[in-house]
Amino acid sequence: MANKKSKILIVEDDLDVAEMLNAYFGVQGYEVFTVNWGEDGVRACLAERPDLVILDIRLPDIDGYEVARRLRKDRRTKGVPIIFLTEKRDRADRLQGLELGADDYITKPFDIQELRLRVRNSLERMGQGSLTNPVSGLPEGALVDERLDEFLQKDGNALFFVSLENLDAFRELYGFVASDDVLRAVSLMVHNAMREIGSAKDFLGHLSVSEFALIVSEATLPALSERIVNRLEQSLDYFYPIRDRDEAVSWPNRLAIKTAQFSSNTSSFGTLAELKDELMRLKK
């Protein structure tokens, strides 16, 4: 049951959907406020100071993007997690929402259990100050930045970058519960490989939801990287339902792994910002 002090603001013009969400999250133990217009959503957020906003994009007056834009510009509401709830499915629509600082993006018709998990994870992430990922339990945010900075200052270490490609496409097909299962399994496989080959000083954390940073000894990196890549590549097909497994092999947006390696002895990055810029480039 959720903490009763957690407030959710629902901005949804479909009265049936708004009533259903209000009743559902009320039973879950949240304090719920519902409005049906964008301008009312902005005012309610400033007045009620919710812990999270579920925001429809198509509203009668201003759209959800404008609501999010105003909330992010106001210092009182800029840190409130926003989950977009919408019928829009185009990649450009999702990117626009994410660029505005949305924490999640769920399309209609939606699975109420998946939405509940998204709400729970966003609230947990806020409560932990974004220091650990609520799905994998691995460090993220400032904790990872600290370790990356240490990597740049010390010789003898290596940075192994692992990206789980096309997790968003997988989520679109099979839902958030299935994609969370993939993320947990991949995290566990990487962690187990590090435990078998690495040392207690090694570090594993998230650069983003689907990207991992491993800081390990240069001496163990060759064997460790080979084991991780082999395990993941052999396992990815099994995340697909049996009915899709044979066909998924040929899909252009199937799950895949991308990796890169950096040595602290030979790295040309003088600052954390330069290193993170290079890691961002690897995403493209």
Long-range contacts (C-beta under 8 A, 24 or more apart in sequence): 1-28, 1-29, 2-28, 2-29, 2-30, 2-120, 2-123, 3-29, 4-29, 4-30, 4-31, 5-31, 6-30, 6-31, 6-51, 6-52, 6-123, 7-31, 7-32, 7-33, 7-48, 7-49, 7-50, 7-51, 7-52, 8-32, 8-33, 8-50, 8-51, 8-52, 8-53, 8-54, 8-119, 9-33, 9-34, 9-35, 9-41, 9-44, 9-45, 9-48, 9-50, 9-52, 9-53, 9-54, 10-34, 10-35, 10-53, 10-54, 11-35, 11-36, 11-37, 11-38, 11-40, 11-41, 11-44, 11-53, 11-54, 11-55, 11-56, 11-59, 11-64, 11-67, 12-36, 12-54, 12-56, 12-85, 13-37, 13-56, 13-58, 13-59, 13-60, 14-56, 17-56, 17-108, 20-112, 21-54, 24-112, 24-116, 25-116, 25-119, 28-116, 30-119, 36-60, 37-61, 38-62, 38-63, 38-64, 38-66, 38-67, 41-67, 42-67, 42-70, 42-71, 45-71, 45-77, 45-80, 46-74, 46-76, 46-77, 49-76, 49-77, 49-80, 50-80, 51-80, 51-81, 51-123, 51-126, 52-80, 52-81, 52-82, 52-83, 52-119, 52-122, 52-123, 52-126, 53-80, 53-81, 53-82, 53-83, 54-83, 54-85, 54-115, 54-119, 55-82, 55-83, 55-84, 55-85, 55-102, 56-84, 56-85, 56-86, 57-84, 57-85, 57-86, 57-87, 57-88, 57-93, 57-97, 58-86, 58-87, 58-88, 64-97, 65-96, 65-97, 65-100, 68-97, 68-100, 68-101, 68-102, 69-100, 72-100, 72-101, 79-126, 81-122, 81-123, 81-125, 81-126, 83-115, 83-118, 83-119, 83-122, 85-110, 85-115, 89-172, 94-168, 106-176, 111-175, 111-176, 111-177, 113-177, 114-175, 114-176, 114-177, 117-176, 117-177, 117-180, 118-176, 133-206, 133-209, 135-180, 135-183, 135-184, 135-209, 136-183, 136-184, 136-187, 136-206, 137-187, 138-187, 138-191, 138-204, 138-205, 138-206, 138-212, 139-203, 139-204, 139-205, 139-206, 140-205, 140-206, 140-207, 143-205, 144-205, 144-206, 144-207, 144-213, 145-272, 147-203, 147-205, 147-213, 147-215, 148-213, 148-215, 148-272, 148-275, 148-276, 149-272, 150-215, 151-215, 151-264, 152-264, 152-267, 152-269, 152-270, 152-271, 152-272, 152-275, 153-264, 154-264, 155-264, 155-265, 156-217, 156-218, 156-264, 156-265, 157-215, 157-216, 157-217, 157-218, 157-263, 157-264, 158-215, 158-216, 158-217, 158-218, 158-221, 158-261, 158-262, 158-263, 158-264, 159-213, 159-214, 159-215, 159-261, 159-262, 159-263, 159-264, 159-267, 159-275, 160-213, 160-214, 160-215, 160-216, 160-221, 160-224, 160-225, 160-228, 160-259, 160-260, 160-261, 161-207, 161-211, 161-212, 161-213, 161-214, 161-259, 161-260, 161-261, 161-262, 161-279, 161-282, 162-190, 162-211, 162-212, 162-214, 162-228, 162-232, 162-257, 162-258, 162-259, 163-210, 163-211, 163-212, 163-257, 163-258, 163-259, 163-282, 163-283, 164-210, 164-211, 164-212, 164-255, 164-257, 165-210, 165-255, 165-256, 165-257, 165-258, 166-253, 166-254, 166-255, 166-256, 167-209, 167-210, 167-255, 169-253, 169-254, 170-239, 170-255, 174-241, 178-239, 181-239, 182-239, 182-255, 183-209, 183-210, 185-235, 185-239, 186-232, 187-212, 189-228, 189-231, 189-232, 189-235, 190-214, 190-228, 190-232, 193-224, 193-227, 193-228, 193-231, 194-224, 196-227, 197-223, 197-224, 197-227, 198-224, 207-279, 211-279, 211-283, 213-279, 218-263, 218-264, 218-265, 221-261, 225-259, 225-261, 228-259, 229-257, 229-259, 232-257, 233-257, 258-282
